[in-house]
């Protein structure tokens, strides 16, 4: 009795997974395109964040001479988070490079 219930449950799961995979196959090109631009945004926002960090430090340079280090802390955090985002860009670009390559080859043909 338990085996038939478990088998029936597995069949239901397989049917649901098949529906999901059918949707993935039909939307694969759009999914890869969205993923590509999502990875690109890591680089863009990482650079923007670094620029904000540099601007924060240079704009408040006179406060640093008065030993008020909060702007330096804020600028440092912005620089750090920008670098982390750029590192994530390179990690994700490497991880999905094969997928992006296949997509560009299909687009060219």
C-alpha positions as CSV (number, residue, x, y, z in Angstrom):
1,X,0.0,0.0,0.0
2,X,2.8,2.4,0.9
3,X,4.7,1.6,-2.3
4,X,1.7,2.5,-4.5
5,X,1.2,5.8,-2.6
6,X,4.8,6.7,-2.9
7,X,4.8,5.7,-6.6
8,X,1.7,7.8,-7.2
9,X,3.3,10.7,-5.4
10,X,6.4,10.4,-7.5
11,X,4.3,10.3,-10.7
12,X,2.7,13.6,-9.6
13,X,6.1,15.2,-9.0
14,X,7.3,14.0,-12.4
15,X,4.3,15.5,-14.1
16,X,4.9,18.9,-12.4
17,X,8.6,18.8,-13.3
18,X,7.7,18.0,-16.9
19,X,5.5,21.1,-17.1
20,X,8.3,23.2,-15.6
21,X,10.8,21.8,-18.1
22,X,8.5,22.4,-21.0
23,X,8.2,26.1,-19.9
24,X,12.0,26.3,-19.6
25,X,12.5,24.9,-23.1
26,X,10.1,27.3,-24.7
27,X,11.5,30.3,-22.8
28,X,15.1,29.3,-22.8
29,X,16.3,32.0,-25.1
30,X,14.6,34.7,-23.2
31,X,15.8,33.2,-19.9
32,X,19.5,33.3,-21.1
33,X,19.1,36.8,-22.3
34,X,17.7,38.0,-19.0
35,X,20.5,36.1,-17.2
36,X,23.1,37.8,-19.4
37,X,21.8,41.3,-18.6
38,X,21.4,40.5,-14.9
39,X,25.1,39.4,-14.8
40,X,26.1,42.7,-16.6
41,X,24.3,44.8,-14.0
42,X,26.7,43.5,-11.3
43,X,29.6,45.2,-13.2
44,X,27.6,48.4,-13.8
45,X,26.4,48.8,-10.2
46,X,29.8,47.7,-8.9
47,X,31.5,50.5,-10.8
48,X,28.8,53.0,-9.7
49,X,29.2,52.0,-6.1
50,X,33.0,52.4,-6.3
51,X,32.6,55.9,-7.8
52,X,30.2,56.8,-5.0
53,X,32.8,55.6,-2.5
54,X,35.6,57.6,-4.0
55,X,33.3,60.7,-4.2
56,X,32.4,60.3,-0.6
57,X,36.0,60.2,0.5
58,X,37.1,63.1,-1.7
59,X,34.1,65.3,-0.9
60,X,34.7,64.9,2.8
61,X,38.5,65.1,2.8
62,X,38.5,68.2,5.1
63,X,36.5,66.3,7.7
64,X,39.1,63.6,7.7
65,X,41.7,66.2,8.7
66,X,39.6,67.0,11.7
67,X,39.6,63.3,12.7
68,X,36.0,62.7,11.8
69,X,36.2,59.2,10.3
70,X,32.6,58.5,9.5
71,X,32.8,59.6,5.9
72,X,35.9,57.5,5.5
73,X,34.0,54.5,6.9
74,X,31.0,55.1,4.6
75,X,33.4,55.5,1.6
76,X,35.3,52.4,2.6
77,X,32.0,50.4,2.8
78,X,30.9,51.7,-0.6
79,X,34.3,50.7,-2.1
80,X,34.2,47.3,-0.5
81,X,30.6,46.6,-1.7
82,X,31.5,47.8,-5.2
83,X,34.5,45.4,-5.4
84,X,32.3,42.5,-4.1
85,X,29.8,43.2,-6.9
86,X,32.5,43.3,-9.5
87,X,33.9,40.0,-8.2
88,X,30.4,38.5,-8.4
89,X,30.2,39.7,-12.0
90,X,33.4,37.8,-12.9
91,X,32.3,34.7,-10.9
92,X,28.9,34.6,-12.6
93,X,30.3,35.4,-16.0
94,X,32.7,32.4,-15.7
95,X,29.9,30.2,-14.3
96,X,27.5,30.9,-17.2
97,X,30.0,31.5,-20.0
98,X,29.2,28.3,-21.8
99,X,25.5,29.2,-21.7
100,X,26.2,32.7,-23.1
101,X,28.4,31.2,-25.8
102,X,25.8,28.8,-27.0
103,X,23.2,31.6,-27.0
104,X,25.4,33.9,-29.1
105,X,26.1,31.0,-31.5
106,X,22.4,30.3,-31.9
107,X,21.7,34.0,-32.4
108,X,24.3,34.2,-35.2
109,X,22.9,31.3,-37.1
